[in-house]
């Protein structure tokens, strides 16, 4: 089918800091730091993250990109398989418990430039370049049926070769669009339920920056835009859908490209200093969830979080309650995670990362090496 679119109970507040220059408009921002006692308010009888089993994923000689979970017990990876010197094919491969071998493989076209698995595991989105132009494509999984979606509204708009991103409820797919003059940016949002899309003009940015990733809230009314300041760092912007435009209301420097909506009014992001923040657009409140964070990942229902901290080769898991992380405990030692994926029922965690070997004395130093992906299953 083808569619064409016309288009954070705080215990104590230790510090309140008013920041200016962070929002278009400009609005005051309150930074709230929870007291240390809040981290101790843990039900000792409840330990949701006791490790039961660790599964090592099978080794592969071919490059692989893990996309996530297609069900509570099955993970999907994108494999580039080389059959001969000049012959290669691309396939989506599924591994189910006990993750020893492929139990389903779906060969797909090589002309797609980026892929994202929907949070519910039912679709893979991608940008495809064909003789007729550039299209947003939706691949039903595991069936393989493909829908090509014409994702711009007129001839002056061009679909970017950046990964389309899913909303947390798997309803909306968002992507970047550029006007032909290369000076105006827009955001396309495809509604999978209505099978329709619109393109919105992005306006109100404080600084000159290149938007390259957008994440839409579950209700489709808000968007997070990741911006590159042309080599001077990156920022996160929050915008509201308003008519035919998305108006930027808040901006902040970020340390990684990762950001996520906790609900339709709150989102999380990692600051440049390694602080994991949650921002509430209703009262313009910026709160600290965790400090000295390297990487993190929230479960699909936003009730749990896995994370690592600076200088530690340890993965922790905890429960999100209000604006605090409770019951946090280490679940794996000896790896620096680069990417983590929660299963749909939050009972398993797929980890991609690397071992951090201590450097030996002498002219030759042992650098960190890639670590074989593994799955942590909880009791």
Secondary structure, DSSP 8 states (H G I E B T S, - for coil): ---B------S------B--SSSTT----EEEE--GGGGG---TT--S--EEEEEE----SS-EEEEEESSSSEEEEEEEEE-SSS-EEEEEEEEETT-SSEEEEEEE-TTEEEEEE-TTSSEEEEEEEETTEEEEEEEETTT--EEEEB--SSTTEEE-SS--EE-TTS-EEEEEEEETTSS-EEEEEEETTTTEEEEEEEE--SS--EEEEEEE-TTSSEEEEEEE-TTS-EEEEEEEEETTEEEEEEEEEESSS-EEESSSSEEEEE-TTS-EEEEETTTTEEEEEESSEEEEEE-TTSSEEEEEETT--EEEEEEEETTEEEEEEEEEES-EEEEEEE-TTSSEEEEEEEE-----SSS-----EEEEEEEEEE-
